Amino acid sequence: MATLSKFELARIIGARSLQLSYGAPPLLEVQPGESSIDVAKHELDTGVIPLVVMR
């Protein structure tokens, strides 16, 4: 797997965070008070994020 650039990381986290804030179901257990950005980062770190980078 190729390493993502900081711009790709920001785009993926931002897109997933927006989906979560509009009501998409989180793919991991969410702790009370956790922001959509934190959830998106955690999903990306664990590899369950449903987004793909096409270069």
C-alpha positions, -999 to 999 in steps of 0.1 A, spaced: 0 0 0 13 34 -9 18 61 17 -8 88 16 3 124 14 -8 150 39 -32 164 14 -48 130 7 -51 124 44 -68 157 50 -92 151 21 -102 116 32 -106 126 69 -126 157 58 -149 138 35 -156 110 60 -161 135 88 -187 153 66 -205 120 59 -206 112 96 -219 147 105 -247 142 80 -258 110 96 -238 82 80 -234 53 105 -199 51 121 -181 18 113 -165 17 148 -178 22 183 -181 59 191 -173 72 226 -195 99 241 -183 133 232 -161 122 203 -161 145 173 -168 133 137 -131 142 129 -119 119 157 -141 91 145 -129 96 109 -92 95 120 -98 64 140 -116 47 111 -86 56 88 -61 43 114 -78 10 117 -84 6 79 -121 4 79 -128 37 62 -149 32 30 -130 56 8 -103 50 -18 -77 73 -33 -74 72 -71 -43 87 -85 
